Amino acid sequence: MTAPTPPLPLGEEFIQDAHTVAARLRSTAPVRFVELPGGFPVWLVTGHAEARAAVTDPRLSSHGVYDRLERMRLGDGADTESRFAPELARNLLNLDPPDHTRLRSLLTKVFTARAVAPLRPRIEAIADELLDAMEADDAGETPGGAGEHRDLLADYALPLPIRVICELLGVPFADRDRFTAWSRTMVAAGTPDEIGAASLRMAGYLGDLVERKRAHPGEDLLTRLVHVSEDGDRLSRNELISTALVLLTGGFETTVNLIGSGTLALLRHPDQLALLRERPELLPGAVEEFLRYETPNNLSSPRYATEPVELGGVTVPEGHFVMVSWLAANRDDRFAAPDRLDITRPAAGHLAFGHGIHHCVGAPLARLEGEIAFGRLLARFPGLALAAAPENLRWRHSTAMHGLEELPVRLHPAP
């Protein structure tokens, strides 16, 4: 089978009604040639079995994928400002073994469940500080705060993981507005100029940070990576910058969406919320179900076919790009009643953190943050409720990420 012409166009519905579109694609063909919002032609994988097969097939390569994307996206004569910063391209998501193995080995031990467990008291303290501030605002101790609805994303879901990853990496929390804006532009369905400019600013910022860590070492992960590169000649400057990008942005984007979308799911399913309040020991499994039910990352990073590849009953031509929709795969019929939220569901099998060698290295930290965030939030505000109709909520304009723009809530029942 050759690639159909033209590809199936996916519009704004793919972002704002992602599950409906995913179900339609999955029911017709688990691998389909589509055009994503923004005009990117790609073979989109929506089936669970096909997703696992795609990301473990060595013929679908991540190596040099950004160079290929840039040539397709911009051509050879594009303005430099439109190009994605080359310093950010050589990261864990865009490498094959042995380079991927070398970089990942430096990080794996830092992010095991055992390694992140000592962070629990600090994460709990950060969560409590944020909840204290929300409660003070709601009580009117802060000007303009009394009784008004709050945006749970801005007040809690976003600052919590950002503070955690900033402290872990040694990134100044005061810079959060800048790097958050760049990160969100880079994963948005924006123009080449917008994405290129944001990537260049992010690369410059992280490059300066790497040099500061080299000159003034601290007790943080980025300092450790800098000095591993000097002592063992293992990480180049560009590798340091791109690794810092993956850790910084991956360290908050997924968790923000997990907390926001998971809270929305609970508030829309009062039976599950009541069950979780009654049986708090279900919380770790509930986090896994939130990850499956409203997967924070919609799309995998792209891979390209190094030769024709049979996948899901079609042939992906050599040189074509393939992406997996984790969101779609996690609502596959492989799961019993996949469209039902069930916090008692066995956790095994979801693909929210990917699969294979590119499985998210920070997954244990995200799970820990999610468990603490939900546990503290529900304990503090037993009357938590939505302050907007669910159908009026908007999802971020991004094909890569699946997260809300805002989540208006009331902390206490209306009088």
C-alpha positions in Angstrom: 0.0 0.0 0.0 1.3 3.4 -0.9 0.6 6.6 1.0 -2.9 8.0 0.2 -3.1 11.4 -1.4 -4.0 13.7 0.3 -3.7 12.6 3.9 -6.7 12.8 6.1 -6.8 16.3 7.6 -7.2 16.6 11.3 -8.4 20.0 12.5 -9.1 21.7 15.8 -11.4 18.8 16.8 -8.3 16.7 17.2 -7.4 19.0 20.1 -10.7 20.0 21.6 -12.5 16.6 21.2 -9.5 14.3 21.1 -11.2 11.2 22.3 -14.0 11.3 19.7 -11.5 11.7 16.9 -9.2 9.0 18.3 -12.1 6.6 18.6 -13.1 7.3 15.0 -9.6 6.7 13.7 -9.0 3.6 15.8 -12.3 2.0 14.6 -11.4 2.5 10.9 -7.7 1.8 10.9 -5.2 1.7 13.8 -2.6 3.2 11.6 -3.7 6.0 9.3 -2.0 8.6 7.1 -3.2 12.0 8.4 -2.3 15.7 8.4 -2.0 17.0 11.9 -3.2 20.6 12.8 -0.4 22.8 11.4 0.0 20.8 8.2 2.4 18.0 9.3 1.8 14.7 7.3 2.4 11.6 9.4 1.3 8.0 9.9 -0.7 8.2 13.1 -0.9 5.1 15.3 -4.0 4.8 17.5 -4.2 1.1 18.4 -2.6 -0.2 21.6 -0.8 -3.2 20.0 0.3 -1.2 17.0 1.7 1.5 19.3 3.8 -0.9 21.2 5.0 -2.4 17.9 5.8 1.0 16.4 8.0 2.2 19.3 10.0 -1.0 19.5 10.6 -1.5 15.8 14.3 -0.4 15.0 13.3 0.4 11.5 11.4 3.4 12.8 14.3 5.6 13.8 14.6 8.6 16.0 18.1 9.4 15.0 18.5 12.7 13.2 14.7 13.2 13.1 14.9 16.9 13.7 17.1 17.5 10.7 14.6 15.6 8.6 11.7 17.6 10.1 13.4 20.9 9.4 14.1 20.1 5.8 10.5 19.0 5.3 9.1 21.9 7.3 11.2 24.8 6.1 13.3 23.7 3.1 16.9 24.7 2.6 16.4 28.5 2.3 14.4 29.3 5.4 15.2 32.1 7.7 17.4 31.1 10.6 14.9 32.4 13.1 12.4 29.9 11.9 14.6 26.9 12.5 14.5 24.8 15.6 17.6 25.4 17.8 20.1 22.7 16.9 21.4 22.6 20.5 18.0 21.1 21.6 17.8 18.4 18.9 20.2 15.9 20.4 18.1 14.7 23.3 16.8 11.4 24.6 13.7 11.5 22.6 15.5 11.9 19.3 18.3 9.4 19.6 18.7 5.6 18.9 21.2 3.3 20.6 24.1 3.5 21.4 23.9 7.3 21.9 20.5 7.0 23.6 21.8 4.3 25.9 24.8 6.4 26.9 22.7 9.5 27.8 19.9 7.5 29.5 22.3 5.6 31.7 23.3 8.9 33.3 19.7 9.6 34.4 18.1 6.3 35.1 19.5 5.9 38.6 18.4 9.4 39.6 14.8 8.8 38.7 14.0 5.4 40.1 11.1 5.1 42.5 13.7 4.5 45.3 15.7 7.5 44.3 12.8 9.9 44.2 11.2 8.7 47.4 13.3 11.0 49.7 11.8 13.9 47.8 8.3 13.2 49.3 8.6 15.5 52.3 9.7 18.4 50.2 7.0 17.9 47.6 4.4 17.6 50.4 5.7 20.9 51.9 5.4 22.7 48.5 1.9 21.3 48.0 0.9 22.5 51.4 2.3 26.0 50.9 0.4 26.3 47.6 -2.8 25.1 49.2 -2.3 27.4 52.2 -2.1 30.3 49.8 -5.2 29.2 47.9 -7.1 28.9 51.2 -6.0 32.3 52.4 -7.1 33.9 49.1 -10.5 32.1 49.3 -11.0 33.4 52.9 -10.3 37.0 51.8 -7.0 37.3 53.5 -5.6 38.3 50.1 -7.1 41.3 48.2 -9.8 40.2 45.7 -9.7 36.5 46.8 -12.8 36.0 49.0 -15.2 33.4 47.7 -14.1 33.7 44.1 -13.5 30.6 41.9 -9.8 29.8 41.4 -7.9 28.4 38.4 -6.5 25.2 39.8 -3.9 25.1 37.1 -2.4 28.5 37.8 -2.6 28.2 41.6 -1.6 24.6 42.1 -1.1 22.2 39.2 1.5 24.4 37.4 3.6 25.8 40.3 3.9 22.5 42.1 5.9 20.5 39.6 7.8 23.5 38.4 9.1 24.2 41.9 10.0 20.5 42.3 12.0 20.3 39.0 13.6 23.7 39.5 15.0 22.6 42.9 16.1 19.2 41.6 17.9 20.6 38.5 19.1 23.8 40.1 17.1 26.1 37.8 16.0 29.5 39.3 12.3 29.4 40.1 12.2 33.1 39.4 12.7 32.4 35.7 9.6 30.2 35.5 7.5 32.6 33.5 10.1 32.7 30.8 10.9 29.1 30.3 7.3 28.0 30.7 6.2 30.4 27.9 9.0 29.1 25.6 8.2 25.4 26.4 4.5 25.9 25.7 5.2 27.7 22.4 7.5 24.9 21.4 4.8 22.2 21.9 1.9 24.3 20.6 0.5 23.9 17.1 2.1 27.3 16.1 4.0 28.8 13.2 7.6 27.9 12.3 8.6 31.5 13.3 7.0 31.1 16.7 8.4 27.7 17.4 11.9 28.5 16.1 12.1 31.8 18.1 11.0 30.0 21.3 13.5 27.2 20.8 16.4 29.6 20.2 15.5 31.5 23.4 15.3 28.3 25.4 18.6 27.1 24.0 20.3 30.4 24.9 18.9 30.3 28.4 19.9 26.7 29.1 23.3 27.3 27.5 23.9 30.2 29.9 22.7 28.0 32.8 25.1 25.2 31.9 28.0 27.6 31.9 27.0 29.0 35.3 26.9 25.5 36.7 30.4 24.9 35.2 31.8 28.0 36.9 29.8 27.8 40.1 28.8 24.2 40.9 25.8 23.5 43.1 24.2 20.6 44.8 21.8 19.8 42.0 21.4 17.4 39.1 22.4 19.8 36.3 25.7 20.4 38.1 26.3 16.7 38.3 25.7 16.2 34.6 28.0 19.1 33.8 30.8 17.6 35.8 30.2 14.1 34.5 30.8 15.6 31.0 34.1 17.1 32.1 35.5 14.2 34.2 34.5 11.5 31.8 34.2 13.4 28.5 30.7 11.9 28.2 28.3 14.9 27.5 29.0 17.6 24.9 27.7 21.1 25.5 24.8 20.5 23.1 24.0 17.2 24.8 23.9 19.0 28.2 21.6 21.7 26.8 19.2 19.2 25.2 19.2 16.9 28.2 18.4 19.9 30.4 15.5 20.7 28.1 14.0 17.3 28.3 14.3 17.2 32.1 13.0 20.7 32.7 10.0 20.7 30.3 9.3 17.0 30.8 9.6 17.6 34.5 6.5 19.8 34.7 4.4 19.6 31.5 3.2 16.0 32.1 2.5 16.5 35.7 0.6 19.8 35.2 -1.7 18.0 32.8 -2.0 15.0 35.1 -3.1 17.1 38.0 -5.5 19.2 36.0 -7.1 16.5 33.9 -7.2 14.1 36.8 -9.0 16.6 39.0 -11.5 17.3 36.2 -12.1 13.5 35.7 -12.7 13.1 39.4 -15.1 16.0 39.7 -17.1 14.7 36.7 -17.4 11.3 38.3 -18.7 11.9 41.9 -18.9 8.1 42.5 -15.2 7.7 41.9 -14.4 10.8 44.0 -16.5 9.5 46.9 -14.8 6.1 46.6 -11.3 7.7 46.7 -12.2 9.8 49.7 -13.6 6.6 51.5 -10.6 4.5 50.5 -7.5 6.7 50.2 -5.3 3.6 49.8 -6.6 3.5 46.2 -4.7 6.8 45.4 -1.7 5.2 43.7 -3.9 3.2 41.4 -6.2 6.2 40.9 -3.1 8.1 39.6 -2.5 5.3 37.1 -6.1 5.5 35.9 -6.0 9.3 35.5 -2.9 8.8 33.3 -4.7 6.3 31.2 -8.1 8.0 31.1 -6.8 11.5 30.2 -3.3 10.8 29.0 -1.2 14.0 29.6 0.9 13.5 26.4 -1.1 13.0 23.3 1.6 12.2 20.7 5.0 10.5 20.8 8.0 12.2 19.3 8.2 11.5 15.6 10.1 8.6 14.1 10.9 8.0 10.4 10.9 4.7 8.4 14.4 3.7 7.3 12.8 1.2 5.0 9.2 0.2 4.1 7.5 -1.0 7.4 4.4 -3.1 7.7 2.4 -1.8 10.6 -1.2 -2.3 11.5 -2.1 -3.7 8.1 -0.5 -0.9 6.1 2.9 -0.2 4.6 4.6 2.9 5.9 6.9 4.0 3.0 10.6 4.7 3.5 11.3 8.2 4.7 7.8 8.8 6.1 7.1 9.9 9.6 5.3 7.9 12.2 3.8 9.1 15.5 1.9 7.3 18.2 -1.2 8.8 19.9 -0.7 7.6 23.5 -4.1 9.1 24.3 -5.8 7.0 21.6 -3.9 3.8 22.5 -5.0 4.2 26.2 -8.7 4.1 25.2 -8.2 1.0 23.1 -10.6 -2.0 23.6 -7.7 -3.8 25.1 -9.0 -2.2 28.3 -12.4 -3.2 29.7 -14.9 -0.4 29.2 -12.1 1.9 28.1 -14.2 5.1 28.2 -15.2 4.6 31.9 -13.1 6.1 34.7 -12.4 3.3 37.2 -9.9 4.0 39.9 -9.9 0.3 40.9 -8.8 -0.8 37.4 -5.5 -2.8 37.4 -2.7 -0.3 36.5 -0.8 -2.5 34.1 -0.8 -1.8 30.4 -1.3 1.9 29.9 1.1 3.8 27.7 1.0 7.2 29.3 4.7 7.3 29.8 5.5 5.6 26.5 7.0 2.2 25.9 10.4 0.7 25.0 13.7 2.5 25.3 12.0 5.9 25.2 9.8 5.2 28.2 9.7 8.4 30.2 12.8 8.4 32.5 11.0 10.7 35.0 7.8 8.6 35.4 8.5 7.7 39.0 8.8 11.4 39.9 5.6 12.3 38.1 3.7 9.4 39.8 5.0 10.6 43.2 4.0 14.2 42.5 0.6 13.1 41.3 -0.1 11.0 44.4 0.9 13.9 46.7 -0.9 16.5 44.7 -4.2 14.7 44.7 -4.0 13.4 48.2 -3.2 16.9 49.7 -5.8 18.7 47.5 -8.7 16.3 48.4 -7.8 16.3 52.1 -7.7 20.1 52.3 -10.8 20.8 50.3 -13.6 18.2 50.8 -16.1 20.5 49.1 -14.0 21.1 45.9 -16.2 21.5 42.9 -16.1 22.7 39.3 -16.9 26.4 38.8 -17.6 26.0 35.0 -19.6 23.7 32.8 -17.3 20.9 31.6 -18.3 21.5 28.0 -17.0 25.1 28.2 -13.5 24.1 29.2 -10.8 24.4 26.5 -7.8 22.2 25.9 -4.4 23.7 25.2 -3.7 24.3 21.5 -1.2 21.6 21.2 -1.1 18.3 19.4 1.8 17.0 21.5 0.3 17.6 24.9 -3.2 17.0 26.2 -4.0 19.4 29.0 -6.5 22.1 30.0 -6.0 25.8 29.4 -7.5 26.4 32.9 -9.6 24.6 35.5 -12.0 26.9 37.4 -12.9 25.4 40.8 -14.6 26.4 44.0 -12.7 25.3 47.1 -15.8 25.2 49.3 -19.5 24.7 48.6 -21.3 27.8 47.6 -23.3 29.4 50.5 
